[in-house]
Amino acid sequence: MRKLKNLAKRHESENMALIKNLLDEEKELAKQQQEALNGNGKKYEMLEDVVSDGTIRKLAHHYGVRLDD
């Protein structure tokens, strides 16, 4: 009976270690995804600013690119 209790405690400890490891990995993945999302948001803001302030037309003219609305 004692061996079974010890085995159960050991399994519980191993399972808790695995769960903690998974949780740490998920936190790291969430952090990476948030950083990517923030970076993409900044890029879209930059594009919106370039379009709204007319800079895109100046660049298109400079590089000889036609912009069709």
Rosetta constraint file for C-alpha pairs under 8 A:
AtomPair CA 1 CA 5 HARMONIC 6.41 0.50
AtomPair CA 2 CA 6 HARMONIC 6.21 0.50
AtomPair CA 3 CA 7 HARMONIC 6.00 0.50
AtomPair CA 4 CA 8 HARMONIC 6.01 0.50
AtomPair CA 5 CA 9 HARMONIC 6.19 0.50
AtomPair CA 6 CA 10 HARMONIC 6.10 0.50
AtomPair CA 7 CA 11 HARMONIC 6.14 0.50
AtomPair CA 8 CA 12 HARMONIC 6.12 0.50
AtomPair CA 9 CA 13 HARMONIC 6.15 0.50
AtomPair CA 10 CA 14 HARMONIC 6.18 0.50
AtomPair CA 11 CA 15 HARMONIC 6.01 0.50
AtomPair CA 12 CA 16 HARMONIC 6.07 0.50
AtomPair CA 13 CA 17 HARMONIC 6.20 0.50
AtomPair CA 14 CA 18 HARMONIC 6.25 0.50
AtomPair CA 15 CA 19 HARMONIC 6.11 0.50
AtomPair CA 16 CA 20 HARMONIC 6.07 0.50
AtomPair CA 17 CA 21 HARMONIC 6.14 0.50
AtomPair CA 18 CA 22 HARMONIC 6.19 0.50
AtomPair CA 19 CA 23 HARMONIC 6.10 0.50
AtomPair CA 20 CA 24 HARMONIC 6.16 0.50
AtomPair CA 21 CA 25 HARMONIC 6.24 0.50
AtomPair CA 22 CA 26 HARMONIC 6.12 0.50
AtomPair CA 23 CA 27 HARMONIC 6.15 0.50
AtomPair CA 24 CA 28 HARMONIC 6.29 0.50
AtomPair CA 25 CA 29 HARMONIC 6.17 0.50
AtomPair CA 26 CA 30 HARMONIC 6.03 0.50
AtomPair CA 27 CA 31 HARMONIC 6.16 0.50
AtomPair CA 28 CA 32 HARMONIC 6.27 0.50
AtomPair CA 29 CA 33 HARMONIC 6.11 0.50
AtomPair CA 30 CA 34 HARMONIC 6.08 0.50
AtomPair CA 31 CA 35 HARMONIC 6.25 0.50
AtomPair CA 32 CA 36 HARMONIC 6.25 0.50
AtomPair CA 33 CA 37 HARMONIC 6.08 0.50
AtomPair CA 34 CA 38 HARMONIC 6.07 0.50
AtomPair CA 35 CA 39 HARMONIC 6.15 0.50
AtomPair CA 36 CA 40 HARMONIC 6.15 0.50
AtomPair CA 37 CA 41 HARMONIC 6.11 0.50
AtomPair CA 38 CA 42 HARMONIC 6.29 0.50
AtomPair CA 39 CA 43 HARMONIC 6.35 0.50
AtomPair CA 40 CA 44 HARMONIC 6.29 0.50
AtomPair CA 41 CA 45 HARMONIC 6.22 0.50
AtomPair CA 42 CA 46 HARMONIC 6.16 0.50
AtomPair CA 43 CA 47 HARMONIC 6.22 0.50
AtomPair CA 44 CA 48 HARMONIC 6.07 0.50
AtomPair CA 45 CA 49 HARMONIC 6.12 0.50
AtomPair CA 46 CA 50 HARMONIC 6.20 0.50
AtomPair CA 47 CA 51 HARMONIC 6.20 0.50
AtomPair CA 48 CA 52 HARMONIC 5.96 0.50
AtomPair CA 49 CA 53 HARMONIC 5.96 0.50
AtomPair CA 50 CA 54 HARMONIC 6.31 0.50
AtomPair CA 50 CA 55 HARMONIC 5.12 0.50
AtomPair CA 50 CA 56 HARMONIC 5.56 0.50
AtomPair CA 51 CA 55 HARMONIC 6.41 0.50
AtomPair CA 51 CA 56 HARMONIC 5.44 0.50
AtomPair CA 51 CA 57 HARMONIC 7.91 0.50
AtomPair CA 54 CA 58 HARMONIC 6.78 0.50
AtomPair CA 55 CA 59 HARMONIC 6.20 0.50
AtomPair CA 56 CA 60 HARMONIC 6.01 0.50
AtomPair CA 57 CA 61 HARMONIC 6.07 0.50
AtomPair CA 57 CA 67 HARMONIC 7.53 0.50
AtomPair CA 58 CA 62 HARMONIC 6.10 0.50
AtomPair CA 59 CA 63 HARMONIC 6.13 0.50
AtomPair CA 60 CA 64 HARMONIC 5.75 0.50
AtomPair CA 60 CA 65 HARMONIC 4.71 0.50
AtomPair CA 60 CA 66 HARMONIC 6.44 0.50
AtomPair CA 60 CA 67 HARMONIC 7.03 0.50
AtomPair CA 61 CA 65 HARMONIC 6.15 0.50
AtomPair CA 61 CA 66 HARMONIC 7.48 0.50
